[in-house]
Amino acid sequence: MNIRRRGVTLVELLVVVAIIGTLVAVLLPAVQSAREAARRTSCTNNLRQIALASASHEAARGRLPIGAESREWAARPDFPHQFFRWSLLAHLSPYYEEEQLLKGLDLTVPLYIGLTPDSIAPQNKPIVKLTVPLFLCPADRMTAVSSLFGPTNYAGCTGSGAGGGTPFDTTGLFGINSRTRLKDVADGLSKTVAFSESLLGDGPTAGRTAAGITAATGYGFVFVAPLTDAACSRPFYYNFTDLRGFSWANGEYRTTLYNHARQPNDPTLDCLSALMSTTDLAKMYAGYGWRAARSRHPGGVNVAMADGSLRFVADDVDPAVWRAAATRAGGESLTLP
């Protein structure tokens, strides 16, 4: 007796394909959501470690770390003091769990000991080039954006951006030669932002046009300090000399400092400048900036408060609340949700 073997019909095949497609459509967002949750958790853990290191620094030395160092170098008193430029992340190096990774960093000499971008002291050159996982958010590109330095996604808050984005005598916890104590935070430690995240840079450097520049990963550079809205609306350069986040060792607005002049993930291009029209060596080349907190987390950014607690702040947070959270003694009663 012949038995006829029944094959799969076209209709059955289409039904199977449709079922698989439905399953993929249902499961893929869940997988992506789980991955983003893991990335966000890792990012907040990094911020927590940086905040804890900052608290340990305050406990050991009676103050938070300097936001950006500026001082005379005895070997070359004719050098601008900004050449020291060591960042708060560099000054926190003895207090991280990965302390051995940065052991040997010599902060007694300037970051730049010459007039060229590669004039880094020999003992520091291999250390500042290190890519440190603690300083990178896994939601971003996780790669170096400079051949000389290791990158960073994390920055200390200088305040509301008042004074045209000045780095001096800032309203937040950090700034040039800042020596903020926790008892100086009159607005309350749980109400004051200490650190947030910002994206690594991308696009052409030192370009005169906005081609290839986005608000998320680029910035405009002007030759006006303090900053003005008029000047920032017409940048002279884009991504001037280096991309944002290019160096965890470098204390400036392109890298380890930011403020709340603009909203999280603001669509407006960040604006930076440097004080060049001065003969005062203590202020020459000091960087000014309106640099926003930015991330690839959907809908907002992570922040670490001065008490070490973590928050996720939405892009559409009330602007007045966002600015109030940046100041250490503004007297505001507003609190981040």
PEPENOR-V750682 format. One record per pair of residues at least 24 apart in sequence whose ideal C-beta (glycine too) atoms are under 6 Angstrom apart, sorted by the first residue. I is the first residue (numbers start at 1). J is the second residue. Records with the same first field share a line. If there is no record, write none. Layout:
I = J / J
This chain:
39 = 138 / 139
40 = 297
42 = 138
43 = 137 / 302
44 = 302 / 310
46 = 134
47 = 195 / 302 / 304
50 = 154 / 195
51 = 194 / 304 / 308
53 = 92 / 95 / 96
55 = 308
56 = 95
57 = 92 / 95
58 = 182
63 = 179 / 181
64 = 173 / 180
65 = 91 / 92
66 = 91 / 177 / 178
67 = 156 / 174 / 175 / 178 / 257
68 = 176 / 251
70 = 176 / 177
73 = 110
80 = 281 / 284 / 285
81 = 281 / 282
82 = 285 / 286
83 = 110 / 112
84 = 110
85 = 111 / 250 / 251
86 = 111 / 251
87 = 249 / 250 / 251 / 256
88 = 156 / 174 / 256
89 = 248 / 256
90 = 249
98 = 134
118 = 148
128 = 249
135 = 248
137 = 197
139 = 296 / 297
140 = 199 / 200 / 296
141 = 200
145 = 200 / 201 / 243 / 246
146 = 246
149 = 246 / 247
150 = 248
151 = 200 / 245
152 = 245 / 248
153 = 197
154 = 195 / 197
155 = 198 / 256 / 257 / 258
156 = 195 / 257
157 = 193 / 326
158 = 257 / 259
159 = 259 / 326 / 327
160 = 260 / 323 / 326 / 327
161 = 259 / 261 / 290
163 = 226
164 = 226 / 227
165 = 227 / 288 / 289 / 290
166 = 226 / 288
167 = 286
171 = 327
172 = 326
173 = 328
185 = 306 / 328
186 = 329
187 = 329
189 = 306 / 307
190 = 305 / 307
191 = 335
192 = 306 / 328
193 = 303 / 325 / 326
194 = 304 / 306
195 = 304
196 = 293 / 301 / 303
197 = 295 / 301 / 302
198 = 258 / 293 / 294
199 = 294
200 = 245
201 = 243 / 244 / 245
203 = 239
205 = 239
206 = 237 / 240 / 241
207 = 238
213 = 238
215 = 267 / 269
216 = 294
219 = 244 / 270 / 272
220 = 269 / 271
221 = 272
222 = 273
224 = 273
225 = 273 / 275 / 288
226 = 288
227 = 271 / 273 / 288 / 290
232 = 271
252 = 287
253 = 287 / 289 / 291
258 = 291 / 293
260 = 322 / 323 / 326
261 = 290
262 = 292
264 = 293 / 300 / 301 / 313 / 315
265 = 294 / 315
266 = 292
311 = 336
